[in-house]
Amino acid sequence: SGHTASLLPDGKVLISGGYNVGYLQTSEIFDPKSGRFITGPMLTLARSEHTATTLPDGTILLAGGVGTGWTFLAESEIFDPRTGQFTAAGKMSTPRESHTATLLRNRKVLITGGHKDRRSAMTIYSSTEIYDPELRTFGPGPEMTIRRHKHDAGLLNDGRVMITGGSDERDSQGAYTSIEVLDPSTGRFRKVGDLGSARYKLNGAVAVLKDGKILIAGGSDSAEIFDATKKTAQSVAGTFGSKRLFSTATRLRSGDVIIIGGYNEIQQVSQRAWIFRAPV
């Protein structure tokens, strides 16, 4: 658990790190032609709950997460499919878990929020960092309007980055409704609206629809659609039956969205899937 899965240029899938009794430094590669997993190269560090971002040149950036001894990581590394190896890249300014990573149109990667440490020692960030793939270094990015972790970040069709939900140290009791957007032309975040329901633990459960509106499917017991142009949220008919935390939402070629799994408030994991039917 807590691993990442990245599509490689040759159609294979790289599984990196994760947790199984201990923090994993191993990787595996799935070959869809043979239907088998084979052992992949070792990461430079054991890590779980990190981010994995596929860069335009086909390399994959792993950033942050938690490592051996429950240490919070600032380190990053790069997997190069041409060499089949991981190599160390730059360090973020601070260790981060429950952060996000978004590939921007300028080929750089925006890292937002997250936290380090646990319970009373926890620090949640409003800060962001920007990874430059040419220099393999991180530099400071603009501050978000509030501290966030367990949120979602996604690239909109116009190149802006939308940050949705998340929470403070109180988790469900401190979950957010707010949405903010980074406009690359100004280099600043600003709040653009609120959801109808407070949501957290929704990273990966937000999908941009074909019409440019955004389906927010995780972090609550129902979904809603946010219109970034009108700055309004609208509820979607139907319910999941309970909150969907750490579920995923993936837009299909048809334009519909499949929402898979997640767990509820008492951490009962679901094997169910739901389909959102996009308006024609």
C-alpha positions in Angstrom: 0.0 0.0 0.0 1.0 3.6 -0.4 2.9 2.8 -3.6 2.6 4.6 -7.0 1.9 3.2 -10.4 3.2 4.9 -13.5 2.7 4.1 -17.2 6.0 3.8 -19.1 6.5 4.7 -22.7 6.6 1.1 -23.8 3.1 0.4 -22.2 4.5 -1.3 -19.1 3.6 -0.1 -15.6 6.2 0.8 -13.0 5.2 0.1 -9.3 7.4 2.1 -7.0 7.9 1.8 -3.2 5.0 1.5 -0.8 4.6 -0.3 2.6 4.3 -3.9 3.6 5.3 -4.4 7.3 8.2 -2.1 6.5 8.8 0.7 4.0 9.7 -0.6 0.6 12.7 0.4 -1.5 11.8 -2.1 -4.2 10.0 -1.6 -7.5 8.2 -4.0 -9.9 7.3 -3.7 -13.6 4.0 -5.1 -15.0 4.0 -6.3 -18.6 0.5 -6.3 -20.0 1.6 -8.6 -22.9 2.7 -11.4 -20.6 0.4 -10.5 -17.7 3.3 -10.8 -15.3 5.2 -8.7 -12.8 9.0 -8.7 -12.8 11.4 -7.3 -10.3 12.4 -3.7 -11.1 15.4 -1.6 -9.9 15.9 -0.4 -6.3 14.8 3.1 -5.4 17.5 5.3 -3.9 15.4 5.4 -0.7 12.6 3.3 0.8 9.4 5.4 0.6 5.6 5.3 0.8 2.8 7.9 0.3 5.1 9.8 -2.1 4.0 11.3 -5.4 5.0 10.1 -8.9 4.9 12.4 -11.8 5.6 11.4 -15.4 7.6 14.2 -17.1 7.4 15.0 -20.8 10.7 13.2 -21.6 9.3 9.9 -20.2 11.2 10.0 -16.9 9.3 9.7 -13.6 9.8 12.0 -10.6 9.2 10.5 -7.1 8.9 13.2 -4.4 8.6 13.1 -0.6 6.6 10.6 1.4 7.5 8.6 4.5 10.5 6.3 4.8 12.3 3.9 7.2 11.8 4.7 10.8 8.7 6.7 10.1 10.9 9.5 8.7 9.4 12.2 6.6 11.2 12.7 3.3 12.3 15.8 1.4 14.3 13.8 -1.1 13.3 13.1 -4.6 14.5 10.7 -7.3 14.1 10.1 -11.0 13.4 6.8 -12.8 14.8 6.8 -16.4 13.2 4.1 -18.6 16.1 4.3 -21.0 18.6 3.2 -18.3 16.1 1.3 -16.1 17.5 2.9 -13.0 16.5 5.3 -10.2 18.9 8.2 -9.5 18.7 10.9 -6.8 17.4 14.3 -7.7 17.0 17.5 -5.7 15.6 17.9 -2.2 12.5 19.9 -1.4 12.9 22.6 1.1 10.9 20.6 3.7 9.8 17.0 4.1 6.2 16.4 2.8 3.5 13.7 3.0 -0.1 14.1 1.8 1.1 16.6 -0.7 0.3 16.8 -4.4 2.3 17.0 -7.6 1.0 18.6 -10.8 2.8 18.7 -14.2 2.5 22.3 -15.5 2.3 23.3 -19.1 5.9 24.8 -18.9 7.1 21.2 -18.1 7.8 22.0 -14.5 6.1 20.3 -11.5 4.1 22.1 -8.8 4.2 20.5 -5.3 1.5 21.8 -3.0 0.9 21.6 0.8 1.2 18.4 2.8 2.6 17.8 6.2 5.4 16.4 8.3 5.4 14.7 11.7 2.4 13.3 13.5 -0.3 14.3 16.0 0.7 17.3 18.3 4.0 17.7 16.4 2.3 17.8 13.0 3.1 20.8 10.7 0.7 21.4 7.7 2.0 23.6 4.9 0.5 26.4 2.8 3.8 26.5 0.9 4.4 25.1 -2.5 7.6 24.2 -4.4 8.4 24.0 -8.1 10.6 21.3 -9.6 12.7 22.2 -12.6 13.5 19.0 -14.7 16.4 20.6 -16.5 18.2 21.6 -13.3 16.8 18.7 -11.2 16.2 21.1 -8.4 13.3 22.5 -6.4 12.6 26.2 -5.9 10.0 28.1 -3.9 6.5 28.5 -5.3 3.7 30.8 -4.3 1.8 30.4 -1.0 -1.6 28.9 -1.1 -4.4 30.9 0.7 -4.6 28.3 3.5 -2.6 25.3 4.9 -3.8 22.1 3.3 -3.0 18.4 3.3 -5.0 15.4 2.0 -6.3 17.7 -0.8 -6.4 17.3 -4.5 -4.7 19.4 -7.3 -5.4 19.2 -10.9 -4.5 21.0 -14.2 -7.5 22.8 -15.8 -7.9 23.0 -19.6 -6.7 26.6 -19.5 -3.5 25.8 -17.7 -4.5 27.0 -14.3 -4.1 24.6 -11.3 -7.1 24.0 -9.1 -6.7 23.0 -5.4 -9.7 21.3 -3.9 -10.6 20.5 -0.3 -8.2 19.0 2.2 -8.1 19.6 5.9 -6.1 20.9 8.9 -4.8 18.9 11.9 -8.4 17.8 12.9 -8.9 15.7 9.8 -12.6 15.1 9.3 -13.5 17.8 11.8 -11.3 20.3 10.0 -12.1 19.4 6.4 -12.4 22.2 3.9 -15.0 23.3 1.4 -12.7 25.9 -0.2 -11.3 25.8 -3.8 -8.4 27.9 -4.9 -6.7 28.3 -8.2 -3.1 29.1 -9.2 -3.0 31.4 -12.3 0.4 31.0 -14.0 0.0 34.5 -15.6 0.0 36.1 -12.1 1.9 33.5 -10.1 -0.6 33.7 -7.3 -3.3 31.6 -5.7 -6.7 33.0 -5.0 -9.9 31.5 -3.6 -12.5 31.0 -6.4 -15.4 29.3 -4.6 -16.7 26.7 -2.1 -18.0 23.2 -2.5 -21.3 22.2 -1.1 -19.7 19.6 1.1 -16.4 19.7 3.1 -14.0 17.1 1.6 -10.6 15.6 2.4 -8.7 12.5 1.5 -9.7 13.0 -2.1 -6.4 13.1 -4.0 -6.9 11.3 -7.2 -10.7 11.5 -7.0 -11.2 14.7 -9.0 -11.6 14.6 -12.8 -11.8 17.2 -15.5 -14.8 16.6 -17.8 -14.8 17.1 -21.5 -16.7 20.3 -21.2 -14.0 21.7 -18.8 -16.1 21.4 -15.7 -14.7 19.4 -12.8 -16.2 16.4 -11.1 -15.3 16.1 -7.4 -16.1 12.5 -6.6 -14.1 11.8 -3.4 -14.1 12.8 0.2 -17.9 12.7 0.8 -20.9 10.4 0.3 -21.9 12.1 -3.0 -20.2 13.9 -5.9 -20.5 17.5 -7.2 -19.5 19.4 -10.2 -17.6 22.7 -10.0 -17.7 25.2 -12.8 -14.5 27.2 -12.7 -15.8 29.8 -15.0 -19.0 30.6 -13.1 -17.4 29.7 -9.7 -20.4 27.6 -8.7 -20.8 24.0 -7.4 -23.7 21.7 -8.2 -24.6 18.5 -6.5 -24.7 15.3 -8.6 -27.8 13.0 -8.2 -27.1 9.7 -6.4 -25.0 8.7 -3.4 -22.2 6.3 -2.7 -23.9 5.2 0.5 -21.1 6.4 2.7 -18.1 8.7 2.5 -15.5 7.7 -0.2 -12.1 8.5 1.3 -9.0 7.7 -0.8 -11.1 6.5 -3.8 -10.1 7.3 -7.4 -11.9 8.9 -10.3 -10.8 8.3 -13.9 -12.3 9.8 -17.0 -13.0 7.2 -19.7 -12.7 7.8 -23.4 -16.5 8.1 -23.6 -16.4 11.1 -21.3 -18.0 9.2 -18.4 -16.0 8.8 -15.1 -15.4 5.6 -13.1 -15.1 6.0 -9.4 -13.4 3.1 -7.6 -13.1 1.9 -4.0 -12.0 4.0 -1.1 -13.0 3.5 2.5 -15.7 5.0 4.8 -15.5 6.8 8.2 -14.7 3.5 10.0 -12.1 2.5 7.4 -14.2 -0.3 5.8 -12.6 -0.6 2.4 -15.0 -1.0 -0.6 -14.5 -3.1 -3.7 -17.4 -1.3 -5.4 -17.2 1.0 -8.4 -19.6 3.7 -9.7 -20.1 5.3 -13.0 -20.8 9.0 -13.5 -22.7 9.5 -16.8 -21.4 12.7 -18.4 -24.1 15.0 -19.9 -24.4 14.5 -23.7 
